[in-house]
């Protein structure tokens, strides 16, 4: 049975004072999703319909223009500087909504129903039969519109969605952030967020592996602090990253995913690669170090112990399977 957290969700940080009408429209849809007012399947259907219908409406208006490829003088007089504001732009709507989804990931504890709804919403989008939607202006040598994108294949860094999550990661993990304060809201959000992206990655939706907090518990990381500085950084920063990064290990699906990925590679070979057997060994060593060093707080030590035990269990399971 999966470990369950009892702590409550944090503030959603969804609505902002500067939200315009379009922001309020889609944020209300997301709010209904995470509150359970609509099912993930219904939320996915509505989101898809909004993206498709708006693109088709723009296409209809675009193709009625004398020149559907270029701005007209009256457009420039209205302050329009790009055809992106006129042409079908489904990728723009996706780029508009996903930062809020990435933000919501920090609000819910691991395996909380709110986190489940986010994951199931993305899975429901992916489960739709693939369909195409117009994007941008027609090619120069075509009289009709043939520029299309396919919805919703997901996988890897589709539509650069991993970059959306990368920008959100920096909201928490910059040097000397409040991750280093035990029990702080930032530390809790970092843990919650790591749990969410681990599930999103493990499910094959968006590959956020390079954002895994385990990367920062290794001494060679740029975010690894001077452990002698107890008040700024120091052990508490490592402890915060241990609690967050362990979300990729202590849960059954996530831990198995990480181990299987690490077994494929001996050493990492680039700044955005995370998994290797060398790293797996380093993480085991660092977790054991945290467990055995009194400079780390008790929660970090407990989570490190659980993660270390899970790593050993995965290795033992692998040996048994190999022997049979």
Order of alpha helices (4+ residues) and beta strands (2+ residues): alpha-alpha-alpha-beta-alpha-alpha-beta-beta-alpha-alpha-alpha-alpha-alpha-alpha
